[in-house]
Amino acid sequence: MKAMGGSDRTKRRVLTLGALTALAMALAATGVEARERKREKAPADPKAAAEERYKQEKTYPTKTTWALRSINGKAVPADYEITFMIDDNFRGSGFGGCNYWSATIYPQRDQKLLAGPVAVTKKMCEPARMQLERAFLGAVHSGPNWDLQGHQLTMKGRGGALVFDRAL
């Protein structure tokens, strides 16, 4: 076995030191790039950032009765009085315009509602009222997303778009 001379050791140390320096610089550059990407994703407008945080933190307002004002952009006749409410036990209930209804409804992440089977009384009404009631209950049962803006609740999903006002 050949003894290593001082010059070989020095070369090896320089090469090792150079490799470690290059590695440290590459890691530092990666960290800077990651911070830059975070800055790019952050909204420049502080108000928009606050609204986004608020939207993410919303919880469904239980024990509040809502009156349906429109379905798929069409106004609901005032005398139909279609209502929606979820209590603290996640029991949804209300009046569909002709029949009373109830179902287990769970507010989920990302402002989504998940409904179980719907129980409905069996009263018969005029066809237009029954059709609106079916559309309303179908939209509620379709797992819509919900949003709350002031005194107005909006649900949108496969079953359509529902707009409610807070009832008294």
Backbone torsions as a table, in degrees:
resi	resn	phi	psi	omega
1	MET	NA	134.9	-174.4
2	LYS	-92.6	133.4	178.5
3	ALA	-73.8	139.7	-177.9
4	MET	-81.3	132.2	179.7
5	GLY	-80.6	166.2	-178.7
6	GLY	-61.7	-36.3	-177.9
7	SER	-69.0	-38.4	177.6
8	ASP	-66.5	-40.4	178.6
9	ARG	-64.0	-41.6	-179.8
10	THR	-63.0	-45.1	178.6
11	LYS	-60.3	-43.6	-178.7
12	ARG	-64.1	-42.2	178.5
13	ARG	-64.0	-41.7	179.7
14	VAL	-63.9	-44.5	179.1
15	LEU	-63.3	-43.9	179.3
16	THR	-63.5	-44.8	178.9
17	LEU	-62.7	-40.5	177.8
18	GLY	-64.0	-42.0	179.4
19	ALA	-65.4	-42.7	178.8
20	LEU	-65.4	-38.3	177.8
21	THR	-64.4	-44.3	179.0
22	ALA	-62.7	-40.6	178.4
23	LEU	-64.2	-44.3	178.7
24	ALA	-61.9	-41.0	179.5
25	MET	-67.1	-39.1	179.3
26	ALA	-65.0	-42.5	178.4
27	LEU	-64.9	-41.0	178.5
28	ALA	-63.4	-41.0	179.2
29	ALA	-64.4	-38.8	178.6
30	THR	-63.0	-42.0	177.9
31	GLY	-62.9	-40.3	178.3
32	VAL	-64.8	-43.9	179.1
33	GLU	-61.4	-40.4	180.0
34	ALA	-64.5	-41.2	178.2
35	ARG	-64.9	-38.6	178.3
36	GLU	-63.9	-41.6	178.5
37	ARG	-62.7	-40.3	177.8
38	LYS	-61.7	-42.5	179.3
39	ARG	-63.1	-39.5	-179.8
40	GLU	-65.3	-36.1	-179.5
41	LYS	-73.2	-30.6	-177.8
42	ALA	-69.2	132.1	178.8
43	PRO	-65.9	142.2	-179.4
44	ALA	-72.2	-28.0	-177.4
45	ASP	-87.7	115.1	-179.2
46	PRO	-62.0	-32.2	179.5
47	LYS	-65.8	-42.0	178.6
48	ALA	-64.0	-39.1	178.7
49	ALA	-64.3	-42.0	179.2
50	ALA	-65.2	-41.8	178.4
51	GLU	-63.7	-38.5	179.1
52	GLU	-65.2	-42.8	177.2
53	ARG	-63.1	-42.1	179.6
54	TYR	-62.7	-42.4	-179.8
55	LYS	-61.6	-39.7	-179.2
56	GLN	-70.1	-24.3	-174.6
57	GLU	-96.1	1.2	-175.8
58	LYS	-64.8	139.9	172.2
59	THR	-121.2	145.1	-175.8
60	TYR	-64.3	133.3	-179.0
61	PRO	-79.8	97.0	177.6
62	THR	-73.7	166.3	179.1
63	LYS	59.7	28.5	176.5
64	THR	-122.3	129.1	178.2
65	THR	-91.9	135.2	-178.2
66	TRP	-118.4	138.7	177.7
67	ALA	-107.0	126.5	-178.8
68	LEU	-69.2	127.4	179.8
69	ARG	-107.7	-31.7	177.0
70	SER	-152.5	153.1	175.7
71	ILE	-133.8	122.9	-176.9
72	ASN	53.3	38.7	176.1
73	GLY	83.3	-3.1	-179.9
74	LYS	-102.5	131.0	-179.3
75	ALA	-64.0	143.0	176.6
76	VAL	-91.0	130.2	177.3
77	PRO	-54.8	136.9	-174.8
78	ALA	-59.0	-32.2	-176.6
79	ASP	-78.6	-2.2	179.2
80	TYR	-79.4	-30.1	176.4
81	GLU	46.4	55.3	178.5
82	ILE	-81.6	125.8	-174.3
83	THR	-126.5	160.2	-176.6
84	PHE	-147.1	132.6	176.9
85	MET	-153.8	142.5	173.0
86	ILE	-118.8	127.0	179.1
87	ASP	-89.1	-177.8	-177.8
88	ASP	-66.4	-17.8	178.2
89	ASN	-95.1	13.1	179.3
90	PHE	62.1	33.9	174.5
91	ARG	-98.4	115.3	176.3
92	GLY	-87.5	143.5	178.8
93	SER	-158.7	167.5	177.4
94	GLY	164.6	-164.2	178.8
95	PHE	-119.0	129.0	-175.7
96	GLY	-90.8	6.6	-177.7
97	GLY	105.1	-24.9	178.1
98	CYS	-135.7	-43.1	-176.0
99	ASN	-123.0	154.7	170.6
100	TYR	-82.6	146.7	-177.7
101	TRP	-135.7	159.9	172.8
102	SER	-155.2	153.6	179.1
103	ALA	-165.9	156.0	171.0
104	THR	-79.2	126.2	-178.5
105	ILE	-131.8	122.1	-178.9
106	TYR	-108.5	122.0	169.2
107	PRO	-68.5	129.1	-178.5
108	GLN	-109.1	176.7	174.1
109	ARG	-61.7	160.3	179.2
110	ASP	59.6	31.5	174.3
111	GLN	54.7	52.3	179.1
112	LYS	-119.0	146.5	176.4
113	LEU	-109.5	137.5	178.3
114	LEU	-119.3	119.0	-176.0
115	ALA	-110.4	141.7	173.4
116	GLY	-87.8	-166.9	178.7
117	PRO	-58.4	143.9	-177.4
118	VAL	-100.9	128.7	173.9
119	ALA	-99.6	133.9	-176.2
120	VAL	-135.5	140.8	172.5
121	THR	-65.8	167.7	-170.0
122	LYS	-110.1	28.9	179.0
123	LYS	-72.1	142.9	175.9
124	MET	-102.1	139.0	178.8
125	CYS	-131.0	-178.4	177.7
126	GLU	-59.4	150.2	-174.9
127	PRO	-55.5	-40.1	-179.1
128	ALA	-63.8	-40.5	179.1
129	ARG	-67.0	-42.1	179.7
130	MET	-65.9	-39.3	179.6
131	GLN	-64.0	-43.4	179.0
132	LEU	-65.5	-40.1	178.5
133	GLU	-62.0	-44.2	178.3
134	ARG	-62.4	-42.0	178.9
135	ALA	-63.4	-43.0	178.9
136	PHE	-61.3	-52.5	-177.7
137	LEU	-66.4	-34.3	175.9
138	GLY	-64.0	-40.4	178.8
139	ALA	-66.8	-41.2	178.6
140	VAL	-64.5	-41.2	-176.2
141	HIS	-76.6	-13.1	-175.5
142	SER	-78.6	1.7	-179.4
143	GLY	74.7	51.0	-175.2
144	PRO	-73.5	160.1	167.6
145	ASN	-85.4	149.6	179.8
146	TRP	-126.6	156.1	174.9
147	ASP	-146.9	147.1	-178.7
148	LEU	-119.0	120.8	177.8
149	GLN	-125.7	103.0	-178.4
150	GLY	63.5	-121.1	-179.9
151	HIS	-99.6	22.0	-177.3
152	GLN	-124.6	131.2	177.6
153	LEU	-108.5	130.6	178.3
154	THR	-120.1	134.4	174.1
155	MET	-121.9	132.9	178.6
156	LYS	-134.6	132.5	179.3
157	GLY	-165.9	-167.8	-179.8
158	ARG	-59.9	-30.4	-177.6
159	GLY	-82.2	-3.5	179.0
160	GLY	125.0	-172.6	-179.1
161	ALA	-115.0	128.0	179.6
162	LEU	-117.6	136.3	176.1
163	VAL	-122.7	124.9	-178.6
164	PHE	-117.5	151.5	167.5
165	ASP	-110.4	150.9	176.5
166	ARG	-63.9	127.3	179.6
167	ALA	-88.3	158.7	179.8
168	LEU	-86.8	NA	NA
